Amino acid sequence: MTVSLIISTYNWPRALYLCLDSVMQQTVMPSEILIADDGSGMSTRDVVKHFENISPVPVRHIWHEDNGFRLAAIRNKAIAASKGKYIIQIDGDLILHRNFIQDHMMFAREGCYVTGSRGIVTELLTRKVLSGEITSLSPLMKGIRSSNNVVRIPIMSILYHTFGPTRGPRGCNMAFWRNDLIRVNGYDESFKGWGFEDAELCIRLNNNEIQQRCMKFRGIVFHLHHGNADREGSEDNKQRHLDSIREHRTRCEKGLDRHLTPKISYETERGSAIAIGG
């Protein structure tokens, strides 16, 4: 099983360093690491170069010019550049439990995508983590909110998936089969600014009968505190999301195929990929 880990980031090199450092400590490494960089400066580039030199697996920097919040586009570019059959997607402000990649690989199922959860690190504890005063995190630590999201009990993960409620997607901790993303044409790049691009992607996956698997008590991540992103444009994004629900969309027009070489389309029957250009 080849796994591409895609890490999205924007101008927070210290958090990205800690995120990548937690990747280096995984019990099972991904096949490759791709940094989906929405236009960061040289400090982020220096962090990526450091891990390119020490990582046991390839690290690739997928960057585009800073032209506003274009998370959907940079994720598509990283997906297009990926080589793994399975894609795990996280944000660069997460610190991963050492079994994170292994948990995702064990939880993966054909015909499904995975949504995980996160524990929230408070502002005070985040400052201590960023400064190096705190070098490890645990669910019982003061300053961890939603601590039930960072308790790792594999057997409970199975029970929760079987009997637990469906959860809304968290774009910071998700996983997909690459061919399923090609089928729905990846992220809709009409989404610009904060919000709803991950939820809308899941609508199209569901409409293609690609089912959600909710992972809890496995795939543990700690989310570092930061200020809220600018919400300008969020209402337009929300409307696009609602339109996809109403219109039962299965594919977006402005998506992943803009970056694939050769471009890939899908015939009506699932899984019958054909090239449509160079």
Protein Blocks (a to p, Z undefined) as FASTA:
>chain_A
ZZddddddehilklmmmmmmmmmmpfbdcfbdcdddehiafklmmmmmmmmmmpcbdcdd
dddddebjafklmmmmmmmmpmbfbdcdddfkbccdfklmmmmmmmpcghiacddddddd
dfklmmmmmnomagcdcfklghiahklmmcccfklmmmmmmmmccddddfklccddfklm
mmnopaafkbgceehjlmmmmmmmmmnopacdddehiaiacddddddddfehklmmmmmm
mmmmmnopabdfblmklmgccdddddfbghiacdebZZ
